[in-house]
């Protein structure tokens, strides 16, 4: 899930310097493997998430939501991401993790994330090995999001729902977990400074501009993997 502020292009918002980022290292290589992630979630280190709550900018009722971080067990782990359909009333055209609101019928956030992944992109729960969850992330649009991390057996055939998803693609996890690819942006909005991360990824000749809540949750994942 991600969000967009009205009438602006996030790519054009200035990148701001962050002295700490100069000294950050990529996530530990042994953790960027299926076995490394299994061990990490079974024996989590002491760590502190960097981002938990965005400054609120939308007047809407709070809602519980869940997203799936689907890590495909290829020769190198990749993360499945979606591009939301352009006709949607919210977050249209943005890069997102499969997910959405938690329904009353969902047993918990994990069940919701798996259901949404099936409904959005046709990824069945039988192919997902759930490892655990990341800290809850509250978006500026009042979604309280639980990120669920799972390993995905390759060999699947995705079927994106055109009512929700315009495109599906994969990004190497090593790329996303390298802070050299993390950019901080800041802008004045309605009398307050709004800040967020972006992680632009060049997919062939196409830029996939990952930003906002999606990038924020991935930044927290980086903090866990580098703890």
Buried (B, 14 or more C-beta within 10 A) or exposed (E): BBBBBEEEEBEEBEEEEBEEEEEBEBBEEEBBBEEBBBEBBEEEEEEEBEBEEBEBBEEEEEBBBBBBBBBBBEEEBBBBBBBBBEEBEEBEBBBBBBBBBBEEEBEEBBBBBBBBBBBBBBBEBEBBBBBBBBBBBBBBBBBBBBBBBBBBEEEBEBEBEEEBBBBBBBBBBBBBBBBEBBBBBEBEBEEEEBBBBBBBBEEEEEEBBBBBBBBBBBBBBBBBBBB
